[in-house]
Amino acid sequence: MYALTCAHKEYPFGTRLHITNPRNNKEVECIVNDRGPFVAGRDLDLSYAAAKKIDLVGPGTAPVIIEPEGRDMRYVKYVKYDVRGPVVTIQIASFRDEANAKRLKKALELQYSSVYIMKADIGGAKYYRVRIGKFNAGSKAAELGKTLADEGYNVLITKFEQQI
């Protein structure tokens, strides 16, 4: 909230954006660290700090000029393998809070299909695992996994389990 960050539907995590409010020519640089917004007709959500810097806290929304300025490569992740097998899936995250899993699922669905949540009971605790796809060929899972990791998602290729 107080960092100069933003959510964007398409730019990979770590993309630095130069945002200009054309009504007052105020500018801010922020970094994409989230997906969204989930509102039709909007492509960008600024953090409170970024919005305040260009006087958008009061109005809430306004047209802005978005210019990509490069990328912080620290956001790039690597593909991890839990298992290699005949049928695998890609796990992006595991949450104890179902609402967080649903939020990430919604964000991923902006660009990807076959996103689902797998419930798991581990040591009496419930986990909600956000996963993508069912792959018969490990190379296809690895290819999509690399794309997701390049975008900044944590990626684990693991055994596909049928949702119960």
Backbone as a ProteinNet text record, in pm:
[ID]
protein_1_A
[PRIMARY]
MYALTCAHKEYPFGTRLHITNPRNNKEVECIVNDRGPFVAGRDLDLSYAAAKKIDLVGPGTAPVIIEPEGRDMRYVKYVKYDVRGPVVTIQIASFRDEANAKRLKKALELQYSSVYIMKADIGGAKYYRVRIGKFNAGSKAAELGKTLADEGYNVLITKFEQQI
[TERTIARY]
81.4	0	86.6	195.5	278.9	403.7	417.9	529.3	480.4	572.6	536.6	520.9	404.1	374.9	241.4	214	87.6	51.8	-72.4	-121.2	-154.3	-115.2	-144.5	-189.3	-275.6	-329.7	-227.3	-130.8	-43.9	105.7	153.8	298.5	349.2	464.3	520.1	555.8	554.8	598.4	739.8	766.2	897.5	909.8	807.8	812.6	801.7	894.1	890.5	806.4	707.8	619.4	632.7	637.3	634.3	489.6	423.4	281.8	269.6	195.4	171.8	22.2	-15.2	-152.6	-160.1	-225.4	-225.9	-302.6	-384.5	-460.1	-371.9	-264.2	-177.2	-28.9	2.2	139.5	225.9	164.9	241.7	276.5	395.2	448	491.6	489.6	538.2	594.9	696.2	748.6	707.2	652.4	611.4	647.1	639.2	676.8	556.3	535.6	424.6	456.6	370.5	391.4	262.7	160.2	31.8	-45	-148	-238.2	-364.3	-429.9	-551.8	-541.9	-632.2	-754.5	-858.9	-955.5	-1061.1	-1188.3	-1169.7	-1281.6	-1273.3	-1382.4	-1384.9	-1343.1	-1260	-1217.4	-1098.4	-1046.7	-929.2	-814.4	-694.6	-575.2	-475.4	-492.5	-390.3	-455.1	-400.2	-435.5	-307.7	-307.2	-190.4	-203.6	-90.5	-92	-133.5	-168.5	-206.1	-93.4	31.6	145.8	163.7	151.1	168.1	53.2	-68.9	-184.3	-174.4	-129.9	-116.7	-16.1	91.8	197.7	149.4	47.5	-2.9	-146.6	-185.4	-315.5	-436.3	-431.9	-546.2	-618.1	-577.1	-642.2	-785.8	-810.8	-946.2	-1037.5	-1000.8	-1087.7	-1098.7	-995.5	-998.8	-961	-1017.5	-982.7	-968.8	-886.4	-867.4	-781.9	-792.1	-701.4	-557.8	-463.5	-321.8	-242.8	-121.5	-28.9	65.9	75.4	159.7	274.5	397.9	516.6	605.8	627.7	719.4	862.5	935.9	1072.3	1175.4	1140.1	1233.5	1180.2	1269.4	1223.4	1329.9	1284.8	1370.2	1373	1486.1	1496.4	1494	1495.8	1482.6	1346.2	1251.8	1118.3	1108.1	1205.4	1203.3	1229	1147.2	1157.6	1207	1225.4	1270.2	1166.6	1166.9	1074.9	1136.1	1056.7	1100.4	1019.6	1082.2	1016.9	1003.7	880.5	852	851.7	809.5	798.9	799.4	854.2	841	761.5	659	577	491.7	412.1	329.9	219.6	167.6	62.9	101.1	122.2	165.9	77.6	93.8	26.1	125.4	89.3	174.1	108.9	181.6	131.7	198.6	117	165.1	179.6	89.3	93.8	8.1	30.7	-49.4	-79	-207.2	-250.1	-329.8	-322.7	-412.4	-544.6	-543.4	-662.2	-722.6	-842.3	-907.1	-927.9	-953.9	-976	-852.1	-733.4	-610	-596	-631.2	-624.3	-721.4	-841.1	-940.4	-895.5	-831.1	-782.4	-675.3	-579.6	-474.9	-533.6	-629	-694.4	-755.8	-826.1	-888.9	-783.9	-672.9	-564.9	-505.3	-480.9	-422.9	-518.1	-647	-745.8	-752	-686.8	-678.1	-599.1	-505.6	-419.9	-420.2	-462.5	-448.4	-581.8	-594.1	-712.5	-675.1	-773.2	-753.9	-689	-722.7	-673.8	-774.8	-723.7	-814.2	-750.3	-832.6	-785.1	-802.5	-695.3	-694.3	-688.1	-783.6	-782.6	-696.7	-617	-532.3	-540.1	-540.1	-539.8	-404.2	-325	-190.7	-178	-161	-147.2	-264.2	-383.9	-502.3	-529.4	-441.2	-460.7	-503.8	-596.4	-641.8	-554.4	-518.8	-443.4	-519.9	-506.2	-570.9	-460.9	-440.4	-330.7	-382.9	-321.4	-361.7	-277	-345.5	-277.6	-331.7	-249.7	-287.6	-264.9	-368	-357.8	-334.4	-343.8	-315.6	-234.9	-111	-19.7	25.1	15.9	66.2	213.3	258.4	397.9	468.4	572.1	646	700.5	736	793.6	692.4	563.8	461.3	442.1	444	433.9	555.7	673	796.5	794.3	741.5	734.1	644.4	523.6	433.3	489.7	550.7	612.5	718.4	799.9	904	840.9	734.5	663.8	612.5	550	496.9	608.8	719.1	832.6	892.6	902.7	953.8	865.1	735.5	642.5	653.3	716.6	735.7	660.8	597.9	525.3	619	596.5	665.9	601	680.8	628.2	682.5	590.4	626.4	554	629	567.6	556.7	434.3	406.4	305.5	285.7	193.5	51.3	-18.3	-159	-241	-326.7	-418.1	-559.5	-645.8	-785.7	-848.2	-919.4	-989.8	-1098	-1101.9	-1199.8	-1324.2
-119.2	0	126.8	125.4	245	238	132.6	121.8	169.6	204.7	250.5	128.3	64.6	-58.5	-45.6	-146	-145.8	-287.5	-303.5	-428	-399.1	-490.4	-476.6	-610.9	-609.3	-732.9	-811.9	-745.2	-814.3	-803.9	-691.1	-677.7	-778.5	-840.3	-935.2	-866.5	-943.2	-890	-836.4	-726.2	-664	-558.2	-543.2	-439.2	-303.1	-214.8	-77.8	6.2	75.9	159	304.8	389.4	534.4	575.9	627.2	664.1	815.6	871.3	1015.6	1042.3	1133.5	1181.2	1299.9	1285.3	1393	1517.4	1506.1	1622.6	1722.9	1672.7	1764.4	1743	1650.4	1615.6	1563	1520.1	1458	1315.1	1272	1142.8	1060.2	927.5	835.8	713.1	654.7	527.2	421.4	312.8	204.7	71.4	-33.3	-165.4	-259.1	-339.3	-434	-549.4	-568.2	-679.4	-757.2	-731.9	-799.3	-801.3	-885.5	-891.9	-814.3	-769.9	-693.7	-571.9	-483.1	-485	-577.9	-612.6	-702.3	-624.9	-509.7	-422.4	-397.8	-419.8	-399.3	-257	-244.2	-113.2	-54.6	-123.9	-74.7	-171.6	-116.1	-197.7	-187.8	-92.6	-63.7	-27.2	-80.9	-39.1	9.5	131.8	186.3	164.3	146.1	143.1	281.6	288.4	416.8	519.1	478.5	570.6	622.7	535.1	576.9	668.9	633.7	716	854.5	858.1	985.6	1077.3	1018.4	1097.3	1170.8	1116.5	1183.8	1234.6	1252	1311.1	1231.5	1099.8	1017.5	955.2	988.5	929.8	979.1	1105.1	1160.3	1108.4	1129.6	1084	931.4	861.8	715.2	655.7	707.5	659.5	777.8	758.8	860	799.1	851	805.9	844.8	756	783.4	736.1	783.6	738.9	639.1	520.2	413.1	390	401.9	376.7	276.7	157.6	61.3	112.5	91.9	143.7	33.2	-90	-200	-292.3	-377	-478.5	-508	-526.1	-570.5	-723	-779.5	-923.4	-1005.9	-941.7	-1017.3	-1083.3	-1038.7	-1096.6	-1227	-1255	-1377.7	-1496	-1598.7	-1719.2	-1835.8	-1948.5	-2069.2	-2178.8	-2272.1	-2385.4	-2490.9	-2536.5	-2644.4	-2769.2	-2884.4	-3011.4	-3093.1	-3128.8	-3219	-3362	-3376.2	-3508.1	-3490.8	-3587.3	-3595.9	-3721.9	-3711.8	-3830.1	-3820.1	-3919.9	-3921.6	-3815.7	-3781.4	-3679.1	-3583	-3457	-3356.2	-3232.6	-3144.5	-3015.3	-2910.4	-2786.3	-2676.3	-2612.7	-2611.7	-2545.9	-2409.7	-2307.8	-2170.5	-2128.7	-2174.4	-2134.4	-2228.8	-2224.8	-2299.4	-2206.2	-2192.7	-2098.6	-2170.2	-2118.1	-2165.2	-2090.1	-1971.7	-1888.1	-1907.7	-1962.5	-1991.3	-1863.9	-1751.1	-1625.4	-1585.2	-1608.1	-1576.8	-1665.5	-1792	-1884.5	-1840.7	-1801	-1757.1	-1629.6	-1541.9	-1416.8	-1445.8	-1533.4	-1568.4	-1640.2	-1728.9	-1799.4	-1698.9	-1601.6	-1498.5	-1420.1	-1389.3	-1315.6	-1398.7	-1524.8	-1611.9	-1630.8	-1633	-1652.2	-1534.9	-1424	-1313.7	-1356.8	-1450.7	-1492.9	-1642.7	-1722.7	-1867.8	-1938.3	-2053.6	-2135.7	-2255.8	-2332.2	-2453.9	-2425.2	-2311	-2277.7	-2335.2	-2403.6	-2462.6	-2460.9	-2483.6	-2489.9	-2632.6	-2688	-2824.4	-2812.1	-2870.2	-2868.5	-2983.7	-2956.2	-3060.1	-3050.2	-3164.9	-3172.1	-3226.6	-3143	-3183.1	-3162.5	-3271.9	-3264.4	-3196.5	-3214.7	-3154.5	-3011.8	-2954.7	-2818	-2823.5	-2735.2	-2728.2	-2630.6	-2673.1	-2589.4	-2582.1	-2468	-2445	-2418.7	-2516.2	-2511.4	-2461.9	-2355.7	-2298.6	-2365.2	-2428.2	-2507	-2474.7	-2509.2	-2488	-2617	-2662.5	-2766.4	-2907.5	-2994	-3136.9	-3171.4	-3210.8	-3231.1	-3375.9	-3433.8	-3567.9	-3565.6	-3454.2	-3443.1	-3342.2	-3387.3	-3299.8	-3176.7	-3188.7	-3073.5	-2960.4	-2994	-2888.5	-2819.2	-2896.5	-2837.7	-2751.1	-2798.9	-2721.8	-2591.8	-2597	-2477.2	-2370.6	-2411.7	-2316.7	-2273.6	-2367.2	-2334.1	-2226.2	-2235.3	-2133.8	-1997.6	-1997.4	-1871.6	-1808.7	-1889.4	-1840.1	-1791.4	-1864.5	-1824.6	-1694.3	-1678.7	-1553.9	-1435.9	-1462.3	-1356.2	-1321.7	-1408.5	-1379.8	-1471	-1574.9	-1668.8	-1779	-1825.5	-1943.9	-2063.9	-2152.1	-2262.5	-2394.7	-2487.3	-2622.8	-2719.6	-2802	-2905.4	-3028.9	-3076.3	-3183.7	-3281.5	-3390.5	-3495	-3441.6	-3474	-3435.6	-3528.6	-3470.2	-3546.5	-3505.2	-3600.4	-3571.9	-3502.3	-3394.5	-3325.6	-3417	-3430.6	-3518.4	-3439.6
0	0	0	76.3	86.4	0.1	-78.7	-173.3	-310	-395.6	-529.8	-619.6	-607.1	-679.8	-750.7	-835.5	-907.3	-950.8	-990.6	-1048.7	-1194.4	-1281.4	-1423.5	-1477.8	-1578.1	-1633.3	-1714.6	-1777	-1871.3	-1844	-1798.5	-1781.5	-1677.9	-1704.6	-1606.7	-1475.7	-1368.2	-1239.3	-1254.8	-1188.7	-1196.4	-1303.6	-1389.8	-1492.3	-1425.9	-1459.2	-1407.9	-1503.7	-1448.5	-1530.2	-1490.5	-1591.2	-1571.9	-1599.1	-1496.6	-1505.5	-1499.4	-1593.7	-1596.6	-1590.1	-1501.8	-1495.7	-1592.4	-1708.1	-1807.3	-1763.7	-1660.3	-1613.1	-1539.9	-1477	-1401.5	-1432.2	-1522.1	-1562.3	-1448.8	-1340.2	-1232.8	-1274.3	-1230	-1272	-1152.2	-1173.1	-1071.4	-1142.5	-1082.3	-1130.8	-1030.9	-1081.4	-993.2	-1057.4	-977.9	-1025.4	-1015.4	-1119.5	-1122.5	-1028	-928.2	-834.3	-808	-892.5	-871	-1002.3	-1008.5	-1122.8	-1090.4	-1195.1	-1181	-1269	-1262.2	-1182.6	-1244.2	-1164	-1209.3	-1240	-1302	-1337.6	-1488.6	-1558.6	-1703.2	-1738.1	-1840	-1887.2	-1814.6	-1714.8	-1641.2	-1659.7	-1679.1	-1699.7	-1585.5	-1496.9	-1396.9	-1264.5	-1156.2	-1020.5	-954.9	-908.5	-839.4	-689.6	-623.9	-478.1	-428	-300.7	-241.3	-259.7	-233.3	-242.4	-384.5	-483.7	-622.6	-665.5	-627.3	-662.4	-597.7	-473.7	-402	-471.3	-521.4	-584.4	-709.6	-777.6	-897.8	-879.8	-754.3	-717.8	-768.6	-750.9	-790	-671.6	-549.5	-432.9	-420.8	-438.4	-429.2	-538.5	-666.3	-774.2	-783.5	-745.6	-749	-882.9	-990.2	-1123.9	-1218.6	-1320.2	-1423.7	-1533.5	-1653.1	-1758.7	-1722.9	-1750.4	-1727.5	-1848.8	-1859	-1963.7	-1898.8	-1958.8	-1906	-2001.9	-1950.5	-2031.9	-1960.1	-2019.8	-1957.4	-1962.6	-1853.9	-1841.5	-1820.6	-1847.5	-1824.7	-1717.2	-1668.9	-1574.4	-1470	-1348	-1238.8	-1244.9	-1284.7	-1308.9	-1180.7	-1066	-940.6	-928.8	-1010.6	-1006.2	-1084.9	-1170.3	-1249.3	-1157	-1168.8	-1085	-1169.5	-1104.2	-1171.9	-1153.8	-1248.1	-1241.3	-1150.6	-1054.2	-965.3	-999.6	-980.5	-1011.1	-884.1	-853.7	-743.3	-796	-919.2	-980.8	-1132.5	-1198.2	-1343.7	-1368.4	-1446.1	-1464.8	-1588.4	-1609.2	-1730.1	-1728.4	-1610.1	-1600.7	-1488.7	-1526.2	-1429	-1439.8	-1342.2	-1340.2	-1292	-1305.7	-1260.4	-1138.8	-1028.4	-907.6	-895.5	-875.3	-864	-718.2	-633.3	-493	-409.9	-278.9	-183.2	-66.5	-33.7	69.3	176.9	297.6	404.1	396.9	338.7	326.1	186.6	181.3	53.3	-29.8	34.7	-37.6	-117.2	-61	-134.2	-256.9	-242.8	-356.5	-466.3	-427.9	-525.9	-596.4	-523.4	-582.7	-686.6	-653.2	-748.7	-869.5	-847.1	-958.1	-1054.5	-1001.1	-1083.7	-1162.8	-1099.8	-1167	-1280.3	-1255	-1357.5	-1475.2	-1447.1	-1553.3	-1650.5	-1617.5	-1713.2	-1836.4	-1819.6	-1929.8	-1956.7	-1862.5	-1876.3	-1855.9	-1921.2	-1902	-1815.8	-1776.9	-1696.4	-1560.7	-1501.2	-1367.2	-1267.5	-1166.3	-1067.8	-930.2	-829.4	-691.1	-642.5	-590.5	-535.2	-384.1	-314.9	-169	-118.7	-16.2	42.6	193.9	259.1	405.4	447	512.3	553	703	774.7	919.5	987.7	934.3	994.1	949.4	870.4	820.2	673.7	636.7	497.7	420.1	298.6	206.4	75.1	8.3	-119.5	-221.2	-308.8	-405.5	-539.5	-589.2	-717.1	-824.9	-920.8	-1023	-1161.6	-1260.3	-1399.8	-1477.4	-1544.9	-1644.6	-1599	-1697.8	-1684.6	-1809.2	-1789.5	-1901.4	-1908.4	-2029.2	-2052.4	-2090.7	-2142.6	-2184.4	-2094.4	-2025.5	-1935.1	-2003.1	-2131.9	-2201.3	-2215.6	-2234.9	-2245.1	-2110.8	-2003.5	-1870	-1842.3	-1881.3	-1859.2	-1938.4	-2059.2	-2144.2	-2081.4	-2039.7	-1974.9	-1839.7	-1768.6	-1640.2	-1654.1	-1758.6	-1781.7	-1810.3	-1889.2	-1918.1	-1788.7	-1704.8	-1577.1	-1485.3	-1479.7	-1395.8	-1446.4	-1578.6	-1636.4	-1600.4	-1583.7	-1545.1	-1397	-1319.3	-1177.6	-1083.3	-1135.5	-1049.8	-1001.7	-878.7	-829.3	-896.5	-953.5	-1032.1	-979.2	-959.3	-919.3	-1012.1	-1082.6	-1164.8	-1076.1	-1062	-968.3	-1026.9	-958.2	-1002.4	-1008	-1116	-1127.2	-1040.3	-957	-873.1	-906.7	-919.5	-948.5	-826.3	-850.3	-742.2	-685.7	-554.1	-490.3	-454.8
[MASK]
++++++++++++++++++++++++++++++++++++++++++++++++++++++++++++++++++++++++++++++++++++++++++++++++++++++++++++++++++++++++++++++++++++++++++++++++++++++++++++++++++++

